[in-house]
Amino acid sequence: MSKSFHKNSNFYKKYLGAGYEIKRKKQEVFVSLVFLIIKISFSLLAIISLIKLGYSSKVRLTRVREIQDAFLYEQYRFNVLTSRFDDLLSSEGEQRFMKDQDQMISRDIIRVIWR
């Protein structure tokens, strides 16, 4: 008798087929469980990566804002000093400069003003 006859026979289906089906279902459950664990692992990896990316972006934007604020402050100081320098070189700038120097030089220092 051939093997196919035994597989199709009632004996095979009744006694050996049930054990084979149970074993096959256990393997399917095991494989499904492994794939589920892999999917969960990759999902957690993606979520953690997104959280790290968001935090890094926040830190970067904070640093950019700080640099921008420092640049605007230095630009303001530059504009003020430029206007003071332009006033110094304008007509009667020397007298304005001396008035400013009165505030900068302390009172107990002897000053010599050339005219």
C-alpha positions in Angstrom: 0.0 0.0 0.0 1.2 3.5 -0.7 1.7 6.2 1.8 -1.1 8.3 0.3 -3.5 5.6 1.1 -2.6 5.6 4.7 -2.9 9.4 4.9 -6.4 9.3 3.4 -7.6 6.4 5.4 -10.0 6.8 8.3 -7.4 5.4 10.7 -4.9 8.2 9.9 -7.6 10.9 10.1 -9.0 9.5 13.3 -5.9 8.9 15.4 -2.8 10.4 13.8 -4.4 13.4 12.1 -5.6 14.9 15.4 -2.1 14.9 16.9 -0.7 16.4 13.8 -3.4 19.1 13.8 -2.7 20.0 17.4 1.1 20.1 16.7 0.5 22.3 13.7 -1.8 24.7 15.6 0.8 24.9 18.4 3.5 25.8 15.8 1.2 28.4 14.3 0.5 30.0 17.7 4.2 30.0 18.5 5.1 31.6 15.2 2.3 34.2 15.6 3.5 35.0 19.1 7.1 35.5 17.9 5.9 37.8 15.1 3.7 39.7 17.6 6.7 40.2 19.9 8.8 41.4 16.9 6.1 43.9 15.9 5.8 45.2 19.5 9.6 45.6 19.7 9.7 47.5 16.5 6.8 49.7 17.6 8.5 50.5 20.9 11.7 51.3 19.0 9.9 53.7 16.7 8.1 55.4 19.6 11.4 55.8 21.6 13.1 57.1 18.4 10.3 59.7 17.9 10.5 60.8 21.5 14.3 61.3 21.2 13.9 63.1 18.0 11.3 65.5 19.5 13.5 66.2 22.5 16.5 66.9 20.3 14.5 69.2 18.1 13.3 71.1 21.2 16.8 71.5 22.5 17.9 72.7 19.0 15.1 75.2 18.8 15.9 76.5 22.3 19.6 77.0 21.3 18.6 78.8 18.1 16.3 81.2 20.1 19.2 81.9 22.5 21.6 82.6 19.6 19.0 84.8 17.9 18.4 86.8 21.1 22.1 87.3 21.6 22.5 88.4 18.0 19.7 90.9 18.3 21.2 92.3 21.5 24.6 92.7 19.9 23.0 94.2 16.8 21.2 96.7 19.0 24.5 97.6 20.8 26.3 97.9 17.5 23.6 100.3 16.2 23.8 102.4 19.4 27.6 102.6 19.3 27.6 103.4 15.5 25.2 106.3 16.1 27.4 107.6 19.0 30.5 107.3 16.8 28.7 109.1 13.9 27.6 111.8 16.4 31.3 112.2 17.5 32.4 112.8 13.9 29.6 115.3 13.2 29.8 119.0 13.9 30.1 119.8 17.5 30.7 116.1 18.2 33.7 116.9 20.3 31.7 118.8 22.8 29.1 116.0 23.1 31.9 113.6 23.6 33.3 115.7 26.5 29.9 115.8 28.1 29.7 112.0 27.8 33.2 111.7 29.3 32.1 113.7 32.4 29.8 110.8 33.2 32.4 108.1 32.5 35.4 109.6 34.4 35.1 109.5 38.1 35.2 112.7 40.1 38.5 112.4 41.9 40.6 112.1 38.7 42.3 115.2 37.4 41.3 115.9 33.8 43.1 117.9 31.2 41.0 119.3 28.4 42.9 120.7 25.4 41.2 123.5 23.5 
